[in-house]
Amino acid sequence: MTTPATLTLAGDRIIAYHKTEAHGEGASQPGVVFLGGFKSDMEGTKALHLEAWAREAGRGFLRFDYTGHGTSSGEFTHGCIGDWSTDARDTIAALTEGPQILVGSSMGGWIAFLFAREMPERVAALIGIAAAPDFTEDSMWERMDDATRAALQADGRIEEPSQYSDEPYVITQRLIEDGRNHLVMRSPLEFDFPIRLLQGTADEDVSMGVALRLLDHLESPDTRLTLVDGADHRFSEPRELSLLVETIEALSI
């Protein structure tokens, strides 16, 4: 694991990142930006696989950690969707030029749509991998019973077990409340660039129903949903990684 570079942003935010410079024929193609998921980091299988592909193909590639994630500054429990969306916007603006292909995994899909809504001119295409827009409201809050909601409001936080880590997920009241200020499924999402949604049928965290609602909600002249039989939320098996690369290559100009 190589030491990441760092970018200092307003508010003393220090973003850790790895950037692969484009070269050769790849320099004429859009760069690719990977946006990770909730409590994930830039060292995951998908991000590293894309980086290896980008180096071989000569494509520009950027992976980074939001504040409170990985090796970036800040505490995870202090963050929220608005903070991480701002991290993405400022990091992409500082470290890339021109339209990029955004690859958003789970929460990263939500972040990608927020970025695209704010800066559509910087998006060449968008790929959502088990994209989870509005999950703080439609998944976390909606699934809580009255007692859990009361505990969240009384204590400002609750803990839930995670199948991806020995540490529990900490859900804060601020995360839920801030999420309501950044919902994207309650108003039109209109884009003029290609959108690809990749979704596993065995995903227990983000169901196919979410992908289908998103497909129906999006307004774009070129939107496609690909369902992968048996793929889970990680979407990191060899066939799934190959599909991801094939999807990016098919979107390249």
C-alpha positions, 0 to 999 in steps of 0.5 A: 500500500503506497502512501497517499497524497493529501489535499487541504481544503477549506475548513482544514479538511485534509483529503487523502487520495491517489491519482493516476495520470493519463498518458498515450491514447488514454489522455484523449478519454475522460478521466474516471473518479471512484466514489466510495460507500458509507464507512468505506475507503479508497483501498477497496477491491473495486477502487484498486481494480480500476486503478490497475486498469487505468494505469494499463489503459493510460486513463486518468483515475482518482480515488480518495477518502471522504473526511472521517473515512480511511486516512483523511482527516476528521471523525466518521461520526461527525460527518454527514451526506452534506459534508461528504458531498462537499468533499467530493465536489471540492476534491474533483474540482481541485484534482481533475480537469474537464468532464469525468466518468463518475463511478459511485458505489452504494452511498457513492452513487448518491454522492455522484448524483449530488455532484452531477446535479450541482456541476453537470458540465463536469460529468461525462457519464455516471455509473452507479454500483448498487447506488443508494440515493436517499438511504438515510431516509428510505433505509435507515429511518424507515426501518427504525421502530419507535423505540429506536427512533426515540433512542436516536433522538434522546442520545443523538446516536445509535449503533447497529452491527455491520457485516463488513466490520467488527465495529458497529455502524454508528448512526447519528441524528445529524446524519439523518437530519442532514440527509433530508437536505440532500434527497434526490428521489423527491424531485426530478433528476434530469441529465443529458449524459449516459447513466449506467446502473449495475445491481446484483440480485443477491444484494441484501443491503440495496435491493433491486427495488431501489435500482428499479425506482432509480431507473424510473426516476432518472430522466436521461436520454441514455440510461440502462440498468444491468442486473447481475444474477447472484452478485452481492453488495460488494460487487467485487467478484472477477465477473463483476469487476470485468463488467465494470471495466467493460461498462467504462470502456463502452462509455468512452468516446 
